[in-house]
């Protein structure tokens, strides 16, 4: 277990969730590389092992969500990537740009939330839409708010 303070913030492998462990070959059994996410959604890597001088090295490196996603894509299975970063587009899937009008006060609130989660506003909105779409049921055409 490792705990470091970096730029005034604590990164603790004991209290964080292990997202994925990278397994090295049998030739380097003492080397490790693990991605963690803390309770606030912040990602960090803990990696190290014996170096070429037989000295133990144990480093912690904070990561942006984009860096963590890239690391996972390179090292983990698709299910883990999608568990933490939502469904990924199918090969060849195109993106569409939409324009959305919202009150300034709402934009400020969701921008603050996205910043706290270290996400871009676009990524935060996409996650919320994906979550809503995955839990939504198809409406039968009846307006539940209408009065009869």
N, C-alpha and C positions, 0 to 999 in steps of 0.2 A: 504494500500500500504506500502511496505517495501523496504528499500534500505540499503545495508550493503557494507562495504569494507572488503574483506577477502583476505589475502595475497597480498595486493596491487591492487586487482581487484574489480571493482564495480559490484554488483548484484542488479538490480533494477526491482521490479515487475511491476512498472508503464510503463517501456519502453520495457519489454520483452513480448513474446507471451505466453499466457496461453495454455499449452498443454493438461492438464487433471486435474480435481479436484477430489479428493477422498472425498466421502460423508460419514460422520459418521452417526451413528444411531441417532434417535430422543432423545436418552438419553444424548447425548453429542452434542447439537446443536452449541455450541460455539467453537468446535474443527474443524480445517481445515488442509488440506494437499494438496498442489497444486504443480504441476510440471510446470516449465517455461523453455523456450528456448530464449536466447537473440539473437540479430541481427547477432552475430558472430557464432551462432550455439552451444553455450555453454549452458548446462542444469544445472538447480538448483531447489531445492525444497524450498518452503516457507510453514512452518507448525507451528501450535501452537494452542492457545486458552487458556481458563482458566485452570490452573492447580489445584491440590488438595487443594491448599491454597487460591484459588480464586484470584490468581495473573495472569495477562495477560502475556503470553509467545508468542513470535513471532520470530522464528528462520529461517535463510537461510543457506542452505547447498549446496555447489557446488557438481555436480555429473559428473562422466565420462559418455560418451555415453553408455557404457555397463551397468552402474548402472541405468541410466535413462531408458534404454530398459527393464531391469529386473523389475524396478518399474512399468513401463507401462504394461508389461505382467501380472503382479500380480494384477493391479488395474483397467486397462482400457479395452476397447473393442478391438477386433482384427483390426478393420478398423483404429483406432487411432495408434496402434502399427505400422501397415504397412504404414500409411501416413508419419510417421517420420523415420522409419527404413527399408522401402522397403518391398517387398513381402517376407514372411517367408516360409521356406520349408514345404511342405506337410508332414504329419506324415509318417514316413517310407522312405522318400526321402533320397537318398544317396548323398554324396558329392564326387566329383571327383577332383583330384589334377592335375593341368597342369603345364607345364614348359613354360615360356615365355622369350624370349630374347629381351631386349630393351637396347638402349644406356644408358650409365651411367648418362649422363646429364638429360635424361628424368626421370630416376629413382630418381635422387636427387630432381627434381622439384616436382614430384608427392608425394614423401616422405614428403617434406616440406608442401605441401598442406594438406596432411592427418594429419600431426602433428598440423597444425593450426586449423583443424576441430576436433582435439582431437579424431582421428580415427586411427586404425591400418592401415597399407598399404593394407593389405588384404581386410579389410572392405571397404576402400575407392574404391579400384578397383572393388569389387563386386557391390557396389552402381552404379558406372559408367557403368558397363556392364549391370546391370539390367535396368538402365534408357535407355541405347542405344537399348536394346532388346525390351523394351516396346514401343518405338517410331519408331522403324524401320519397314519398310514395306518389304514384301517378294519381292525379286528381280526376275524379269521374266527371268533371265538368260542372259540379255544383259549387256554388259559392257558399262557404260555411258561414260567412258573415252577413249574408242577406237575411232580411226579415220576411217571414211568410205570413 
